[in-house]
Amino acid sequence: MSEKLQFGIILLILVGVFVATSWSVFVPGMFRVHDYVHGARIAEIVRGVEAGHFPVRWSDHFGFGYGMPLYIFYAPLPYYFGGFIYWLSNNLIWGVKSLFLLANIGSIIGGYFFGARLANSKRGGIIGAVAFGLAPYRALNLFVRGAVSEAWAMMFLVWLWYGVIGLMGFSKAQKDKNTLPKSSWKLDWWIVLASSVGVMLSHNLTTLMTFSSLAFGILFWILSSIPYTLFWNDPSSWKKISKETFIQLLTPLFRISSALVLAGGLASFYLIPMFMEKSFIRSDIFLSGYFDFRLHFLYIRQFFDTVWAYGGSTWGPDDDISFFVGWPFFVSITSAIIATFFVLAKTLFQNKNSFKFAIFTNKQTYLNFKQYFLRLFEDVSFKLIALFVFLTAGTLFFTLQKSSILWEFLPLIENIQFPWRWLSVATVGITALSVLSITTIEQICNSKVIHSLPRLTKKISFKNAFLALSTSLIVIGAFLQTPFFTPEFWLDTPETLYYQDPDRIQKRMSEIMLDYVPKTAILFEMNKERKIGLPTIDSLEALITTEFSISDTQFISEYKTLVNDPHQKLVSLSTDTVSQVVFSTADFPGWNVYVNAEKVEKEITELGLLAITVTPGEHQIGIRFENTLIRSLADAITFISSIVLVSVAIAHTRNTYD
């Protein structure tokens, strides 16, 4: 088959996967998902950038008009991208749709290169693209939950594993013209760096799952790199062997760790404040009630349930939402088990003389079996299969009720809220096993085990037929999941849910977006039982309120607005007596008060609003959202990391041309 024809077939399949996953996005209008706040988030981040507030950290209209530090705690990368598309097109709906489209494009291409690297062939790339691109959990995130941030993190996750596997040295040597060009470690390093930053800035909880599972993968790689056969033959040389192994791993470990550390530095402007300032918001609401992880464990039978639903997650096995892991999973697991058995048989067959001798003595049989197993463990394909079997099994286990003891014990894990979120990592493992099952079958077909069956190879090429059948089953199974990428229904008027109007965001969208309200702010919507709290602000121009006080001083009722930006407010006023000015803004670390351009000590009302007492006369009074020490430190780390990034880029470029 010519290279042009191969390219055409591959391109056709990739386009087919894109159409299968994205056709809903091109239908005029917009569809309903659980999380339909994307339009408002995009609009708020655009308003912040246009006002010169960068990086955007404060949302002016959420929190019923009193504001909230939305982008200190909610990963901002998808919304910067959506905001850019909105700014270019002046169409908010397309700003929202762009989040879905890029998640699909990046996932399909990432799945292709991930699979191609694992199999070292274009066939593996096709399997990777269809298995990951059409994964049911991606459909669940996009077209049921509307969790585009998680979908973006999954997109970066598959690229991250692609780069890490390359830096680990798992990439096999090229064997034929159908293999892909072998990338240098520098390209892999940049991919690990970029994808790590992407995960960190796309979704907090996926970040926690990603790097904990990656740590397991690296540990497995280190342990699998030890030449156990040498240990077996010469146990006394364990010190020398360990030292040599460590020296061999030192360079790739440094490359991986340097990329991850630099990625953390680049994302510090978000990660550090997000973690260090969480005590200033009502973080308890994320871990209690509906968000208690104990209510959302899965049952094994739910992995097999193909009935697709659009409801919510509940306690028990009868969720009105689907957690089917996909047809490629079952094909790949079955193939992996069979393949592992035949690889073992292949090893024994190739050493049949030793094996025949071994059966006459139990001791020698044991020694030979152990030797064979150690050699098998050093096989690259077996290492990769073992790695992703353990990764997939481990992450699926964390979704089950039986893992609850670990959820109670491990730190931070309760923040994941929904145990089934581990399916994002498991999907990468399922994709890898789908690819590796085919490569293992190919090894089997090339082995003496198959060639010793002449009846099967007389009339047909058993290898080609077997590979074609296995590949077809995985690809067809993946495309059978296309209906999952269909929304429940389209909206006649998308503007009812997806809008940029600040007044509507303030009055209506805030009802479903109480996540990051400052801890000091007492909103009526959050205290209905006590019948106290701040009501919704009716006017966008109401920078100062006259309804709430902390003293008996006179209130200011008339003022002139000079500046009304998301991160700063400035008014001019005149008073004949000592008066108190109460801003309609919830207090949060970083808000500072200025009187006539001089910073003064701020006051906080009982309901959590910013206030200041002024003396008689004319004044210009303002509030400004500024960096705290923590944010300044985080921004400085990001700035320094950016300089390091540029320096590394220059060094790599010079080395390339030298």
N, C-alpha and C positions, 0 to 999 in steps of 0.2 A: 504494500500500500504506500503510495507516494506521500511525502511530507505535507504537501498542500491538501490532499484529501484527508489526512489525519487531522490537520488543523481545522479544516472545515467541519468535520464530524464533531470534534471537541467543542468548537465554537457553537455549533448548533445545539449540542446538549446543554452547554452552560446558559445559552439564551433561553432554552426551554425551561431550565430550572428557574431562571429569573422571571419568566412570564408566569410560571406556575405559582411562584411565591408573591408576585407583585401585581398581578392583573387587577386586583381589587383597588389598588391605589390609583390606577388610571381611570377608573369609573368616575364620571362627573359627580361632584358633590363630595360628601365625606360620610364615614360610617361611625357607629357608636362602639366604644370600648369602655372598659371599667374606668380607666384613668384618662379622662378627657380634659385634663387641666393643661395639656401641652400648649395649646394656643395662648393661654394666659401667661404661662411661664415664658414662652418665647417673647410675647409682647413686653413683659416686665424687664427682661434682660436687654431688649433693644432700647427701651426707654432709659435704662441705666447707662448704657454705652453712649447713647446720643447726648446724655447730660454730662459726659466726661467722667463717669463713675466706673473705673476699671482697675482691677477686676471687679465686676459687679458682685456685691455682697448683700445689698439691702433691696427688698421689694417694697415699694411705697404703698401699694393698694391692697395687697393681701393683709389678712388680719383685720378685716372690716374697716380698712382705711388707716389703721394705726401702724401698719407696717410690720415686717418680720425679716430676720436675717436669712432669707430663703437660700441664697447661694453660698452661704457659709457652710451649710449642711447638706444641700442637695447638689450632687455632682453636676457641674455646669456645661461640660463639653457638648453634649447633643444640642443644647439650647443655644449655644453660641452659633453652631452650624445652622440650626433652624432659623435663628434670628438673621443670619447673613442671607439665607435664601429669601426670607420674608422681606428684608431690606431691598434686595435686588428686584424681586418680583412685585413688591407691594401687594402680595396676596398671602394672607395668614394661613389659609388652608394648604397652600403649596409649601409653606414653611413647615407645617406639621407633617405633610406627606413626605417631605424630603427626609425626615427622620426614619420613616419606614423604608424608603427606597435605598438609602445608603446602608442601612443595617443589612438589607438583603444582598446588595451588590458586594459589600465587603465580606460577608459571610460565605457567599458562593465562591468568590475568588480565593479567599483564605482557605476554604475547604479543599479547593482544587490543589493548591500548592502544598497544603498539609498532607493530603493523600499521596500526591506525587512524590513527596520526600520520603514518606514511610515506605512506599513500594518501589521507589526509584524508577517509576514508569508513569506514562501518561494514563494508563489504565487505572492506576491507583488514584490519580488526580480526579478522574471522572467519578469514581466511587466516592471519594472524599467530598466532592462538590455536591452530589445528589444526597448523600447521607447527612451531611451537615446542613446544607441549604434547605432541605425539605424536612428537617427534624421537627417532630410534633411539638417539642417544648418551645422552639422558636415561634411556631404558629400560635401557641398559647400566649406567649409574651406579647406578640404583635397584634393579633386580631381578636383576642379575648380580653386579656388584661390591659392591653395598651401600654405595657411596660417597656417603652422604647429604650429607656436607660439600661435596663438589663439586657435587651437585645443588642445594644451597642457593645456592652461589656463582653457578651458572648462572641461578638464579631472579633473583637480584639483578642479574646482568649485563644481562639484557634490560631491566630497569627503568632501569639506568644509561644505556644507549644511548638509551632513550626520552627521558630528561631532557636528556642532552647534545645530542641532535638539536634539541630545543626551544630550548635556549640558543644553539645555533649559528645559529638562524634558518632552519633548513631547512623548518620547517612552512609549508605552502602556505596561501594565503588560501582561506577557505571559499567554495564555489561554489553549494551547494544545500542543501536542508533535510536531506539524508541525511548531511551531515558532522557531525562531533562538535564540541562546544563548544571553542573555542580557549582553552587554558590560559594563564595569565599566566606571566611569567618567574619569578616568586616560587615558584610551585608547582613548576616545573621545577627550580629551585634546591634546594628541599627534597627533591625526589625524587633528584637527583644526590647530595646529601649523605647521605641515608638509605641508598640503595643502595650507595654507596661504602663506608660503614661496614659494611654487611651483607656485602659481598664480603670485606673485610679480616678480619672476625671469623668468617668461615665456612670459608675454605680458603686457606692460604698460597700455594700454587702457582698457583691460579686468580687470585689477586691479582696475582702477577707477570705472568701472561699478559694479564690484563684491562687493566692500566694501561699496559703496553707497546703493546698494540694500540690503546688509546684515544689514546695519544700520536701514533700514526700517523694515526688518524682526524682529530685536531685539526690536525695538520700539513697533511693533505690539504685540510681545510676552509679553512685559511688560504691555501694556494696557489690553490684554486679560487675564492676570493673576489676575486682580482685581476681587474680588467676588461681582459682581454687584447685585446679589440677596440680599446680606446683606445690601448694600447701600439702596436698595429699601425698605427693611423691617424696617431698622433703620437708616434713613438719618443722625441723630445726631452723629452717631458713625464713621463718615467718617475719622476723624483723627486717630482713633485707627485702623481702617481697613487698611488705607493707610500705617501706620507704620508697621503693621504686614506683609502686602504684600511686602513692601520694604525689611524687614528683611529676608523673605523667598527667595527673588530674589537676595539678596546680594551675597551669595556664588556662584551660577551659573554665575552671571554677572562677578564676579571677575575671575572665571575660564576662561570664554570666553575672557574677556579683557586681561588677563595675557598672554594667548596664542597668541592673535593678536599682543600685544605689543612686545613680545619676537620674534615673526615672523618678525615684522618690524625691530627689532634690528639686527636679523641675515641677513636680506636682505639689510641692510643699506649701505654696500659697493657698492651696485648698485643704490639703490633708491635715496640716498642723492646727489651724483654727477649728476645723471640723471636729477634731478629737479633743482639743484642749478647752474649747468653749461650750461643749455640749451641756455642761452643768447650768448654763444660763437659759436653757429652754426647758419646756415641759417634756423631757426625754422619757418620763415614766409612761406616757401614753403610748409609746412605741413597744412597750414590753408587757402591757396588761390588757385585759379584756380580749377583744378579737385578735390582738396581735401577740397573745401568749402562744409561744411555740408548741405548748402541750396540746393545743387544739388542732394541730395541722399535720400530724404524722400521717404517712401513707400506709397502705397495706399492699403486699406483694401482688395481689390479684389486680390492683389498679394499674400496674405496669402493662397488663395484658388487655385491658378494657379499651376497645376501639371506638366505643360510642363517644362522640364529640359533644360537648356541652359548653354553655356560655355563662354559667352561673358563678357561684363563689365557693371558696374552700370552707369546709366545716369539719367538726369533729367526726371521726369514724370513717368508714369506707364508702359512704354514700354522698361524696362531694358532688355538687352540681357543676363540676369542672373536670376536665380530663387530664390524666397524667400518663397516657399511653407513651411508651418509650420508642415505638417505631418498629416497622417490619425489618429494617436492616439489622436491628439489634438481635433479633432471633436468628436470622440467617447467619450473622457473623459469629454469635456465640456457638451455634451448632457447628459451624465450619471450624472455629478455633479449637473446639474440643476434639473433633475428628482429626484435624491437622496435627495437633500436638501428639495425639496417639501415633499417627503415621510417621511423624518426625522421629519419635522414639523408636519405632519399628525400623525406620531407615538406619538409625545409628547402630542398632543391634545387628541388622542385616549386614552392614558394612564390616562389622567385627564378628562375623558368624563363627569364624574358626576359634576365636577366644571364647566365644559364648558356648560353643559345643564342648569345649574343654571344661568350661566353668560348671556345667551342669552335673559333673561327676563329684563335686565337692561343694558343700554348702558355703564354706568360708570363701572359697574362690568365687563362687557365684555372687556373694555379697560384695566382694571387692570389685568385681567387674561391673556390676550394676551401679555401684557408687561412682566408679570411674566414668562410666557412660553418662550418668546424670550430670556430673561436673562438666564434662565436655559439652553436653547439650546446653547447659546454662551459659556457656561462653558464646553460643551462637547468637548473632545480632538479631535475627528474626525472633528467636525465642525470648531474648531479653525484652524486645519491644512488646511482644504479646503479653509477657508476664507483667510488664510495667502497666499496660493499659487494662489488663484484666483486674489487677489489684486496684488501680485508680477507679475504674468503673464500679467494681463491687463495693469498694469503700464508700464512694459518694452515694451510691444507691442505698447502702446500709444506713447512712445518716438521714435518709428520708423516712425511715421506718420506725415504728414505735419501739422496737427492740433496742434502738440506739439512745433511748431517752436518758439512760444513766450517764452517757457521755455528754449529753446536752446539759445535764445538771452539774457536771463536773468541770468541763472545759471552759476557760475564760473567753469572754466576748461572743461566744457562739450563739447565745440567746438573742443577740441583736439581729440575727438573720431572720427571726420572726417565723418564717414559714420553712419547715424542714425540706419541703419539696423544691426549694430554690437550688438545692444541690444538684438538681437535674441539669443545670447549666454546665457544670463541670462534667457530669456524667455523659452529656451529649458529645463532648469532645472525645471521651474514652470510647463511646459507642462508634463514633465515626472512625477512630483509629482501628478498632477491632474489625470493622467492616472492610477496611482496606487490607489489614494484615491477614485476615482470613484468606483472601485471594492470593496474596503473595506466598503464603504458606502452602496453599494448594498447588501453586506453581512449582514450589520446591519439591513437593511430593511427586508431582508428575515428572519431574526431571530425575527422580531418585531411582535406584535399582529395584525398589519395591514395586513400582508401577511397570518398569521395563521388564520385570520378570513375569509379566502377564501378557504373553505374546498374542493371545486370542483377541484381546481388546485393542491391540494396536495394528492389526493386519490391514483392516479396511479403512479405518479412520485414525486421525490424530487424536488420541485420547486426551492429550494435554490441552489442545486447543478447544476441543468439545467441552471438556470439564470446566476450563476457565471461562468459556463463553456462557455456559449454563449458570455457573456460580455468580458471575458478574451480572448477568441478566436478572437473576432473582433479586439481587440487592438493588439494582437500578429500578426495576419494575416495582419492587416493594416501596422504595422511596417515593416514586411518582404516584403510588396509590394514596399517599398522604396529602396530595394536592388539595382535596376538599377542606382540609383543616385550615388552609390559608384563605378562608372566606369569612368575612365579618358576619355577625348575626343579622344585621340589617343596616341599610343606608338611611341617612337622615334627609327628610324633605327640605329642611332648612338647617344646614350645618352651623349657621351662625348662632343657633340656640345653645350650642355647647362650645364651639370654637370661636372665640371673639377676643378682640384686643381692647375693647372699650374699658377704660379704667374705672368708670362709674359702675359698670356691671360686675367687674372683677371685685370691686370693693364691697358691693352689696350682695352679690349672689355667689360668685365663685369662692369667696372666703368661707362659706358654710361647709365646703368639703375640703378645705385646705387649712386645717388648724395645726398642721404638723410642727411648725417651727415658731410658734408664738413665744415671745420672750416670757420667761418665768414670772417676771414681776407684773405683767399685764393681766388684769382680771377682766376677761371678756364675758359679756352676758351669755353668749352662746355656750360658754364652757362652764357656766355657773347657774344654769336655769333653775336648779332645785333651790338654790339660795336666793334667787331672784335679785341678784345684784350683779353689777359689772358694766363695762363700757358698751354702749349701744353702737350700732352701725353708724358711721359718719355719713350724713346725707349729702354733703357738698364736697366737691373736689378742692374747693378753695378754702375750706375751713381749716386753716393752719393753726388757729388758736381756739380753744374751747373755753366757754364761760360757765360750764356746768359742774366742774369738779375742782375741788380745792384741797389744800392741806393747812390753811390758816384762815383767819378772819379778815385778811386784807381785801381791799377793793379789787374787783376783777376788771380786766381790760375788755371792752366790748367793741371798740373800733380800732382798726389798724389798716395799714396799706401793705399789700404783698409786694415785695421787691424780687425775691427769688423763691421758686417753688419746684425744686428738683428732687429726685428720689433721695439723694444723699445730703442735701442741704436746704434749709429754709431760712428766709430772711424777711423780717417785717419792720416797718417803721411805725411808731406810735408816740402819743403824747399823753402824759398823766399829771394830775395836780397833786396826787397823794401817793404814798407808798402803795404799790399795787403788785399783784401777782399775775404773771403770765404763764398760762398752762398750754403747752403745745399739744396738738392732737397726734402725738407720736409716742409710741411705746418705747420705754427706755431699754437700752441694751448697751453692753460695754462698747465704747467707741463713740457714742453720741456725746458731744460736748456743746456747751452753751456759751455764746458770745454776746456781750453787751457793748455796743459801740466799738466793735472789732477787738475787744479785749476778752480773753477767756475768763469766765467766772465759774464758781462752784454751782453745779446743777442741783436741783431739788427733784424729788420723786414723789408723786402723789400716791395716795393709798391704793389707787387702782392702776398704778404703774406708768403714769404719763410724765414726760419731762416738764419741769416747771422752773421759774426763776422769779424772785422778788426784785422789783426795780424801784428806784427813788423817783420823786417828782421830776418832770422835765421831758424833753424829747429824746427818744432813744431809737437806735437800730438794734434790734434783738434777733439773733439767729441761732440755729442749731446746725451742727455739721457732724456727719458720720465719718469718723477718722479711724486710723489704724490704732489698735492697741499694741502693747509691746509684743504680744504673741504674733499678731498679724504682721507687724513690721519685721520681726525676725523671720517669719515664714516667707515674706516677700523677698527679703535679702537672700535667703537660701536659694529661692528660685532664680533670682538675678545672678548670683554667683554660679549656679548650676548652668545657666544659659551661657555664661562666658566659657565655662569648661566645655560645654557642648560645641560651641563654635571652634574652640581650640582643637578639640578632637576631630571635628570635621575637616579643618585645615590640615591637620597632621595626616589623616587618612588620605586626603586628596593628594598631598605631596608624595606620600609613599606609593600611591597608585601610579603616578606619572614617573616616579623615579625607577 
